[in-house]
Amino acid sequence: MRIYKLKFCTFLLVASVVTMSAQTEDNPWLFSVGVSAVDIYPEGENFEFFNDNWNVGLPYLTVGRYLFKDASFGLTGTYNRIDKWGKAELDEDLMYLSFIGSFNYSFSNILKLNKLDPHIGLGLGYTWIEEGPYNSNNSGEPDSLNGWGHINLSGGISYWFNDNLGLTLQTTYNHIGEGDTDILPQHWRHSLGLSVRYGGTDTDGDGIYDKKDACPQVPGLKIFNGCPDTDGDGVQDADDRCPNDPGSIEFEGCPDSDGDGVSNDKDQCPNVAGLLTLSGCPDSDGDGITDGDDNCPGTVGPRGNRGCPWPDSDGDSVLDKDDQCPNEAGSVANNGCPEDPSVIINEMLVGLGPVTFSTGQSSILEESEVLLLEVVAILNAYPETKFALEGHTDSKFTEKFNQKLSEKRAASVLNFLTSNGIEASRLSTVGFGETAPVASNDTSEGRAQNRRVEVKLSN
């Protein structure tokens, strides 16, 4: 009989170890070992959970495997010695062997618990108790094992010190069918033991199992599903444009050393604050040319002159690049070169008109003095110039008379100009008589126009 008991215990231990059952998705395997207490209550006794009838002994072994969605299957084997049958003390203790398979469900995830793991179980089992004074299978052998199948309901809680090691407290009710309690009585089995979860693979050793590790070959962080953040800036390396330099999420993990809103990897001047439009480089004068390319960074200038303003050497408002006479002041209309004074003078003189006279007279009319004073101003403006004073008449008198009259009229204008500061050496006179009319002498209006002295540029 003892050989039979030894063989059975060996079978129970091997079966407990090799049977597949489950615990968590990360660590799908569970092994638990500890102490158990068997509480037998025979018919006629009222059940009390906490009493002095517990039969405490070692060991119990459980192997489990995770199935799906917090469900697992466990196989438990228990060895014990029974010296209390309800409230009755036995003269000799009896061997107790039990083998249970149970489907279990964990409430840890539903209740969002971290270290605590409450669970319930439902299964079937088979238990043997050595024959004694209160149980018999009518075999006639005093030390035979009396066994019977049963339904088992369990409830318990585990406290996990870490991902792998925990302490499990559980109670299991083994229900025997009516009419069979003389072979195997109704009883409870309470257990307390150490539990180990294992079987998860963590190739890179970052504490995140390969099954949930997006980067299983490289140590990483839980917040990034096991992927690394080498520079520790809160942006995982896969999304970090600058994985070795701490930066900001705004710039996809790149730094902005000068704080100009342009990340270093795109900033051509990363240590000097600049403009986004100029790739992070400064433009002190705001002319659209970076200071590094601007020969005059403090003065606005065109790109064509490398950021410097175009000079105007002669100050004539025509830039040297457009000035055909850059060292001589001129006019915009003449591309920066001086205008021909003769053109200007002639335009002014034409604008003033001729000096007119009364019929047969050579004296200066009062209204002509105003005109001649403007002529004086023109001559003073161009002191290097010389002028011809050309006298004319109408055809009212003889040619000889008119010739002399035209000469007198030119002399009268000369005298007026010299008396107002014009050097006589700049002036010459000539008379044309009636030979060069500008209008018809047949009308009084025409003859009035012909009685004149014209001031003309002679050099």
C-alpha positions as CSV (number, residue, x, y, z in Angstrom):
1,M,0.0,0.0,0.0
2,R,2.8,2.4,0.8
3,I,4.3,1.8,-2.6
4,Y,1.0,2.7,-4.2
5,K,0.9,6.0,-2.2
6,L,4.4,6.9,-3.3
7,K,3.6,6.2,-6.9
8,F,0.5,8.3,-6.7
9,C,2.3,11.3,-5.1
10,T,4.9,11.1,-7.8
11,F,2.2,11.1,-10.5
12,L,0.4,14.0,-8.8
13,L,3.6,16.1,-8.7
14,V,4.6,15.3,-12.3
15,A,1.0,16.0,-13.6
16,S,1.0,19.4,-11.8
17,V,4.2,20.4,-13.4
18,V,3.5,19.4,-17.0
19,T,-0.1,20.4,-17.2
20,M,-0.7,23.6,-19.3
21,S,-2.7,26.3,-17.5
22,A,-2.4,30.1,-17.5
23,Q,-2.2,33.4,-15.7
24,T,-1.4,36.7,-17.6
25,E,-0.9,37.7,-21.2
26,D,2.6,39.1,-20.5
27,N,3.7,36.1,-18.3
28,P,1.4,33.4,-19.5
29,W,2.6,30.8,-17.0
30,L,2.0,30.6,-13.2
31,F,3.5,28.3,-10.6
32,S,2.3,28.5,-7.0
33,V,3.4,26.5,-4.0
34,G,2.4,26.8,-0.3
35,V,0.5,25.5,2.7
36,S,-3.1,24.3,2.7
37,A,-5.7,23.7,5.3
38,V,-8.4,21.1,4.8
39,D,-11.7,21.6,6.8
40,I,-14.0,18.6,6.8
41,Y,-17.5,18.9,8.1
42,P,-19.5,15.7,8.2
43,E,-23.3,15.5,8.1
44,G,-25.1,16.9,11.1
45,E,-22.5,19.5,11.8
46,N,-23.1,23.2,11.1
47,F,-20.3,24.8,9.0
48,E,-18.2,27.5,10.6
49,F,-15.6,29.1,8.4
50,F,-13.2,30.0,11.2
51,N,-12.9,27.1,13.6
52,D,-10.4,24.7,15.2
53,N,-11.0,22.0,12.7
54,W,-8.4,22.9,10.0
55,N,-6.0,20.3,9.0
56,V,-2.9,22.3,8.0
57,G,-0.2,20.7,5.9
58,L,2.3,20.9,3.0
59,P,2.4,21.1,0.1
60,Y,0.0,22.2,-2.5
61,L,1.2,22.9,-6.1
62,T,-0.5,24.9,-8.8
63,V,0.5,25.3,-12.4
64,G,-1.6,27.7,-14.6
65,R,-1.7,29.2,-18.0
66,Y,-3.4,32.3,-19.4
67,L,-6.1,31.7,-22.0
68,F,-7.7,34.9,-23.1
69,K,-9.3,38.1,-21.8
70,D,-8.3,37.6,-18.1
71,A,-9.3,33.9,-18.2
72,S,-6.9,31.1,-17.2
73,F,-6.8,27.5,-16.5
74,G,-5.1,26.0,-13.4
75,L,-4.2,22.6,-12.3
76,T,-3.7,22.0,-8.5
77,G,-2.4,19.1,-6.6
78,T,-2.6,18.9,-2.8
79,Y,-1.1,16.5,-0.2
80,N,-2.1,16.7,3.4
81,R,-2.7,14.7,6.6
82,I,-6.1,14.6,8.2
83,D,-6.2,14.4,12.0
84,K,-9.5,16.2,12.6
85,W,-12.8,15.0,11.1
86,G,-15.1,17.9,11.8
87,K,-14.9,18.4,15.6
88,A,-13.8,14.8,16.1
89,E,-10.1,14.1,16.8
90,L,-8.7,11.0,15.0
91,D,-6.5,8.5,16.7
92,E,-4.4,8.2,13.5
93,D,-4.1,10.8,10.8
94,L,-5.2,9.9,7.3
95,M,-3.5,10.8,4.0
96,Y,-5.3,13.3,1.8
97,L,-4.6,13.6,-1.9
98,S,-6.5,15.9,-4.3
99,F,-6.2,16.8,-8.0
100,I,-8.3,19.8,-9.3
101,G,-8.6,21.4,-12.7
102,S,-10.2,24.9,-12.6
103,F,-11.1,27.7,-15.0
104,N,-10.3,31.0,-13.3
105,Y,-11.3,34.6,-14.0
106,S,-9.4,37.7,-12.8
107,F,-11.0,41.0,-11.9
108,S,-7.8,43.0,-11.7
109,N,-8.1,44.6,-15.1
110,I,-11.9,45.3,-14.8
111,L,-11.4,47.0,-11.5
112,K,-8.2,48.7,-12.7
113,L,-6.2,47.3,-9.8
114,N,-2.4,47.3,-10.0
115,K,-1.0,44.9,-7.4
116,L,-4.2,43.3,-6.2
117,D,-5.7,40.5,-8.3
118,P,-9.1,39.1,-7.0
119,H,-10.2,36.0,-8.8
120,I,-12.9,33.2,-8.9
121,G,-12.7,29.7,-10.3
122,L,-15.0,26.8,-11.3
123,G,-13.8,23.3,-12.0
124,L,-13.8,19.6,-11.4
125,G,-11.6,17.5,-9.2
126,Y,-10.9,14.1,-7.7
127,T,-9.9,13.7,-4.1
128,W,-8.7,10.6,-2.1
129,I,-8.8,10.2,1.7
130,E,-7.3,7.3,3.4
131,E,-10.1,5.1,4.9
132,G,-10.8,5.8,8.5
133,P,-13.6,5.5,11.1
134,Y,-15.9,8.0,9.2
135,N,-15.4,7.1,5.6
136,S,-15.4,3.8,3.8
137,N,-15.7,2.3,0.3
138,N,-16.5,-1.2,1.7
139,S,-13.2,-2.6,0.4
140,G,-12.4,-4.2,3.7
141,E,-8.8,-2.8,3.6
142,P,-8.2,-0.5,6.6
143,D,-5.6,1.7,4.8
144,S,-7.1,1.9,1.3
145,L,-7.7,5.3,-0.4
146,N,-11.3,6.2,-0.8
147,G,-11.7,8.6,-3.8
148,W,-14.6,10.4,-5.4
149,G,-15.1,13.2,-8.0
150,H,-16.5,16.6,-7.1
151,I,-17.3,20.1,-8.3
152,N,-15.1,22.8,-6.9
153,L,-15.8,26.5,-6.5
154,S,-13.0,28.8,-5.5
155,G,-12.3,32.5,-4.7
156,G,-9.2,34.2,-3.8
157,I,-6.9,37.2,-4.1
158,S,-3.3,37.6,-5.0
159,Y,-0.9,40.4,-4.1
160,W,1.9,40.9,-6.6
161,F,5.1,42.4,-5.3
162,N,6.3,42.9,-8.9
163,D,5.5,41.5,-12.3
164,N,6.6,38.0,-11.4
165,L,6.3,37.3,-7.6
166,G,3.2,37.4,-5.5
167,L,1.4,36.0,-2.5
168,T,-1.9,34.1,-3.1
169,L,-4.7,33.4,-0.6
170,Q,-7.5,31.2,-1.8
171,T,-10.4,29.1,-0.5
172,T,-12.0,26.2,-2.4
173,Y,-15.2,24.5,-1.7
174,N,-15.3,20.8,-2.9
175,H,-18.9,19.7,-3.3
176,I,-19.7,16.0,-3.2
177,G,-22.9,14.6,-4.6
178,E,-25.6,13.4,-2.2
179,G,-25.3,9.7,-1.3
180,D,-21.5,9.8,-1.8
181,T,-20.5,11.7,1.3
182,D,-19.9,8.4,3.2
183,I,-17.0,7.9,0.8
184,L,-15.8,11.5,0.5
185,P,-17.3,14.2,2.8
186,Q,-18.0,17.8,1.8
187,H,-15.0,19.9,2.7
188,W,-13.1,23.2,2.2
189,R,-9.5,23.6,1.2
190,H,-7.8,26.9,2.2
191,S,-4.4,27.7,0.9
192,L,-1.7,30.4,1.2
193,G,1.3,30.3,-1.0
194,L,3.9,32.1,-3.1
195,S,3.1,32.5,-6.8
196,V,5.5,33.0,-9.7
197,R,4.4,34.3,-13.1
198,Y,6.8,33.5,-15.9
199,G,7.2,32.8,-19.6
200,G,7.2,36.3,-20.9
201,T,10.1,37.2,-23.3
202,D,11.9,40.6,-22.9
203,T,14.7,40.4,-25.5
204,D,16.0,44.0,-24.9
205,G,15.6,43.8,-21.1
206,D,13.6,47.1,-20.8
207,G,10.8,45.6,-18.7
208,I,8.4,45.5,-21.6
209,Y,7.6,42.1,-23.0
210,D,8.3,41.5,-26.6
211,K,4.6,40.8,-27.3
212,K,3.8,44.5,-26.3
213,D,7.2,45.9,-27.3
214,A,7.1,47.9,-30.5
215,C,11.0,47.9,-30.5
216,P,11.8,44.5,-29.0
217,Q,15.5,44.6,-30.0
218,V,16.3,48.0,-28.5
219,P,15.7,49.0,-24.8
220,G,13.0,51.6,-24.5
221,L,10.3,53.2,-22.4
222,K,6.9,52.0,-21.4
223,I,5.3,55.3,-22.5
224,F,6.6,54.6,-26.0
225,N,5.6,50.9,-26.0
226,G,9.2,49.9,-25.5
227,C,10.8,52.2,-28.1
228,P,13.7,54.4,-27.1
229,D,14.0,58.1,-26.5
230,T,17.8,58.5,-26.6
231,D,17.9,62.2,-25.8
232,G,15.1,62.0,-23.2
233,D,13.1,64.9,-24.7
234,G,9.8,63.1,-24.7
235,V,9.9,62.3,-28.4
236,Q,10.6,58.7,-29.3
237,D,13.6,58.2,-31.6
238,A,11.4,57.0,-34.5
239,D,9.6,60.4,-34.5
240,D,12.6,62.5,-33.5
241,R,14.3,64.4,-36.2
242,C,17.2,65.0,-33.8
243,P,17.3,61.8,-31.7
244,N,20.6,62.7,-30.0
245,D,19.9,66.3,-29.1
246,P,17.1,67.1,-26.6
247,G,14.5,69.2,-28.2
248,S,10.8,69.9,-28.1
249,I,7.6,68.2,-29.3
250,E,6.8,71.4,-31.3
251,F,10.0,70.8,-33.4
252,E,9.6,67.0,-33.5
253,G,12.4,66.5,-31.0
254,C,14.9,69.1,-32.3
255,P,16.2,72.0,-30.3
256,D,16.0,75.7,-31.1
257,S,19.1,77.0,-29.5
258,D,18.6,80.7,-30.4
259,G,14.8,80.7,-29.7
260,D,13.9,82.2,-33.1
261,G,11.2,79.6,-33.9
262,V,13.4,77.7,-36.3
263,S,14.7,74.3,-35.1
264,N,18.5,73.8,-35.3
265,D,18.3,71.2,-38.0
266,K,16.7,73.8,-40.3
267,D,18.4,76.8,-38.9
268,Q,21.4,78.0,-41.0
269,C,22.3,80.3,-38.1
270,P,21.5,78.2,-35.0
271,N,23.2,80.4,-32.5
272,V,21.9,83.7,-33.6
273,A,18.1,84.5,-33.6
274,G,16.9,85.2,-37.1
275,L,13.9,85.0,-39.4
276,L,11.9,82.0,-40.5
277,T,11.9,83.3,-44.1
278,L,15.7,83.5,-44.0
279,S,16.2,79.9,-42.6
280,G,16.8,81.3,-39.1
281,C,19.5,83.9,-40.0
282,P,19.2,87.6,-39.0
283,D,18.6,90.6,-41.2
284,S,19.5,93.6,-39.1
285,D,18.5,96.2,-41.7
286,G,15.5,94.4,-43.0
287,D,16.5,94.5,-46.6
288,G,15.8,90.8,-47.2
289,I,19.5,89.9,-47.2
290,T,21.0,87.9,-44.3
291,D,23.6,89.7,-42.3
292,G,26.2,87.0,-43.3
293,D,25.7,87.9,-47.0
294,D,25.1,91.6,-46.4
295,N,28.2,93.9,-46.9
296,C,26.3,96.7,-45.2
297,P,24.2,94.8,-42.5
298,G,23.3,98.1,-40.8
299,T,22.1,99.9,-43.9
300,V,19.3,98.9,-46.3
301,G,20.5,98.1,-49.7
302,P,19.6,96.0,-52.8
303,R,20.7,92.4,-53.3
304,G,22.4,93.5,-56.6
305,N,24.9,95.5,-54.5
306,R,25.3,92.8,-51.8
307,G,23.0,94.7,-49.4
308,C,24.7,98.1,-49.7
309,P,22.9,101.2,-51.1
310,W,24.0,102.2,-54.6
311,P,26.2,105.4,-54.4
312,D,25.4,108.7,-56.0
313,S,28.9,110.2,-56.2
314,D,27.9,113.5,-57.9
315,G,24.7,113.9,-55.8
316,D,22.5,114.4,-58.8
317,S,19.9,111.9,-57.6
318,V,20.9,109.5,-60.3
319,L,22.6,106.4,-58.8
320,D,26.1,105.7,-60.1
321,K,24.9,102.4,-61.6
322,D,22.5,104.3,-63.8
323,D,24.6,107.5,-64.1
324,Q,26.4,107.9,-67.4
325,C,28.3,110.8,-65.9
326,P,28.8,109.5,-62.2
327,N,31.4,112.2,-61.3
328,E,29.5,115.1,-62.8
329,A,26.1,116.3,-61.6
330,G,23.5,116.0,-64.2
331,S,19.8,115.5,-64.7
332,V,17.6,112.4,-64.4
333,A,16.2,113.2,-67.9
334,N,19.8,113.2,-69.3
335,N,20.8,109.9,-67.5
336,G,22.9,111.8,-64.9
337,C,24.8,113.9,-67.3
338,P,24.7,117.7,-67.4
339,E,22.1,119.1,-69.8
340,D,23.4,121.2,-72.8
341,P,22.9,124.8,-71.4
342,S,22.1,126.1,-74.8
343,V,19.0,124.0,-74.9
344,I,17.9,125.2,-71.5
345,I,18.8,128.8,-72.3
346,N,17.0,128.8,-75.7
347,E,14.0,127.2,-74.1
348,M,13.9,129.9,-71.5
349,L,14.4,132.7,-74.0
350,V,11.7,131.3,-76.3
351,G,9.4,131.2,-73.3
352,L,10.0,134.8,-72.5
353,G,9.5,136.0,-76.0
354,P,11.0,139.1,-77.8
355,V,11.3,142.6,-76.6
356,T,8.7,144.7,-78.6
357,F,8.6,148.4,-79.5
358,S,6.3,151.1,-80.6
359,T,6.1,152.1,-84.3
360,G,9.2,153.9,-85.4
361,Q,10.7,154.0,-81.8
362,S,13.7,152.3,-80.3
363,S,13.1,153.2,-76.6
364,I,12.4,150.4,-74.1
365,L,8.7,150.2,-73.2
366,E,7.9,149.9,-69.5
367,E,6.2,146.5,-69.9
368,S,9.4,145.3,-71.6
369,E,11.5,146.1,-68.7
370,V,10.1,143.2,-66.7
371,L,10.9,140.8,-69.5
372,L,14.5,142.2,-69.8
373,L,15.1,141.8,-66.0
374,E,14.3,138.1,-66.5
375,V,16.8,138.0,-69.3
376,V,19.3,139.5,-66.9
377,A,18.6,136.6,-64.5
378,I,19.2,134.1,-67.2
379,L,22.5,135.7,-68.2
380,N,23.6,135.8,-64.6
381,A,22.8,132.1,-64.3
382,Y,25.1,131.2,-67.2
383,P,28.0,133.6,-66.8
384,E,30.1,131.8,-69.4
385,T,27.7,132.3,-72.2
386,K,27.4,135.1,-74.8
387,F,24.3,136.5,-76.5
388,A,23.3,138.2,-79.7
389,L,20.7,141.0,-79.7
390,E,18.9,140.9,-83.0
391,G,16.8,144.0,-83.9
392,H,13.8,143.9,-86.4
393,T,11.2,146.3,-87.8
394,D,8.0,146.3,-89.7
395,S,7.8,147.5,-93.3
396,K,6.0,150.8,-92.6
397,F,9.1,153.0,-93.4
398,T,11.9,152.8,-95.9
399,E,14.3,150.0,-95.9
400,K,17.2,152.4,-95.0
401,F,15.3,153.9,-92.1
402,N,14.2,150.5,-90.9
403,Q,17.7,149.1,-91.0
404,K,19.0,151.9,-88.8
405,L,15.9,151.6,-86.6
406,S,16.6,147.9,-86.0
407,E,20.2,148.6,-85.1
408,K,19.0,151.3,-82.6
409,R,16.5,148.9,-81.0
410,A,19.3,146.3,-80.5
411,A,21.5,148.9,-79.0
412,S,18.8,150.0,-76.6
413,V,18.4,146.4,-75.2
414,L,22.2,146.2,-74.9
415,N,22.3,149.4,-72.9
416,F,19.5,148.1,-70.6
417,L,21.4,144.9,-69.9
418,T,24.8,146.5,-69.3
419,S,23.1,149.0,-67.0
420,N,21.9,146.0,-65.0
421,G,25.3,144.4,-64.5
422,I,25.8,142.4,-67.7
423,E,29.2,142.7,-69.2
424,A,29.2,144.3,-72.7
425,S,31.8,141.8,-73.9
426,R,29.2,139.1,-73.6
427,L,26.8,140.9,-75.9
428,S,26.7,141.7,-79.6
429,T,24.1,143.5,-81.6
430,V,22.9,143.3,-85.2
431,G,20.0,144.8,-87.1
432,F,17.9,143.0,-89.8
433,G,15.6,145.9,-90.7
434,E,12.4,144.6,-92.2
435,T,14.0,141.6,-93.8
436,A,12.9,138.9,-91.2
437,P,9.3,139.4,-90.3
438,V,7.6,136.8,-88.1
439,A,4.1,137.9,-89.1
440,S,2.4,139.7,-91.9
441,N,3.0,143.4,-92.2
442,D,-0.5,143.8,-93.8
443,T,-2.2,144.0,-90.4
444,S,-1.5,146.0,-87.3
445,E,-1.2,142.9,-85.2
446,G,1.4,141.4,-87.5
447,R,3.4,144.7,-87.7
448,A,3.4,144.8,-83.8
449,Q,5.0,141.4,-83.7
450,N,7.6,142.4,-86.2
451,R,8.8,145.4,-84.2
452,R,11.1,143.5,-81.9
453,V,14.5,142.5,-80.5
454,E,15.3,138.9,-80.1
455,V,17.9,137.7,-77.5
456,K,19.7,134.6,-78.8
457,L,22.6,132.5,-77.5
458,S,25.6,133.1,-79.7
459,N,28.1,130.4,-78.3
